[in-house]
């Protein structure tokens, strides 16, 4: 019996490329990583969510969207504001 699955024996990255979702998966992973780093800095510096929102000059709901691991639609300027609010900077580069 012939195996019909074209992904048997291939890597996860190959499978994602074959399904043309690699860029989407990568974008979600980057956003989640940055959100986790921001949350870590907030905890380390004892910054509450309300204080963080105040520092970012935004609403608590906007901050919640930023920190939500399921929400991958965050604007770059929001990430820059969040990084600045915890005393960090955001670096974006093409590789």
C-alpha positions in Angstrom: 0.0 0.0 0.0 1.5 3.3 -1.1 1.6 6.2 1.5 -0.4 9.1 0.2 1.0 11.7 2.7 3.6 13.9 0.9 5.0 15.2 4.2 6.2 11.8 5.6 9.9 12.1 6.1 10.1 15.9 5.6 10.9 18.5 8.3 8.3 20.7 9.9 9.7 23.7 8.1 9.4 21.9 4.8 5.8 21.1 5.6 5.0 24.7 6.4 6.6 25.9 3.2 4.6 23.3 1.3 1.4 24.6 2.9 2.5 28.2 2.2 2.0 29.2 5.8 5.6 29.6 6.9 5.5 33.4 6.9 2.3 33.5 9.0 3.7 31.0 11.5 7.0 33.0 11.7 5.1 36.3 12.3 3.0 34.8 15.1 6.2 33.4 16.7 8.0 36.8 16.6 5.0 38.6 18.0 4.6 36.1 20.8 8.3 36.3 21.7 8.2 40.1 21.9 5.0 40.0 24.0 6.6 37.6 26.4 9.7 39.7 26.7 7.6 42.8 27.4 5.6 40.9 30.0 8.9 39.6 31.6 10.2 43.2 31.8 6.9 44.3 33.4 7.2 41.6 36.1 10.9 42.2 36.7 10.3 45.9 37.1 7.0 45.5 39.0 5.1 47.5 36.5 1.3 46.9 36.6 -0.8 46.8 33.5 -2.5 50.1 34.4 1.0 51.7 34.8 2.2 50.2 31.6 -0.8 51.5 29.7 -0.2 54.9 31.2 3.4 54.9 30.2 2.4 53.9 26.6 -0.3 56.5 26.6 -2.8 53.9 25.5 -5.8 52.0 26.9 -5.7 48.9 29.0 -7.6 47.1 26.3 -4.8 48.0 23.7 -2.2 46.7 26.2 -4.2 43.5 26.6 -4.3 43.0 22.9 -0.5 43.4 22.8 0.1 40.9 25.5 -2.5 38.4 24.2 -0.5 35.5 22.6 -3.4 34.7 20.3 -3.6 38.2 18.8 -0.9 38.5 16.1 -2.2 41.8 14.7 -0.1 44.4 16.5 1.2 47.5 15.0 5.0 48.2 15.0 4.5 51.6 16.7 2.7 49.8 19.6 5.6 47.5 20.0 8.0 50.4 20.0 6.0 52.2 22.7 5.8 49.1 24.8 9.6 48.6 24.6 10.2 52.2 25.5 7.8 52.0 28.4 10.0 49.3 30.0 13.2 51.1 29.2 14.1 49.0 26.2 14.3 49.5 22.5 12.9 47.4 19.6 15.2 46.2 16.9 13.8 45.0 13.5 16.1 43.8 10.8 16.0 41.9 7.5 18.0 38.7 7.5 
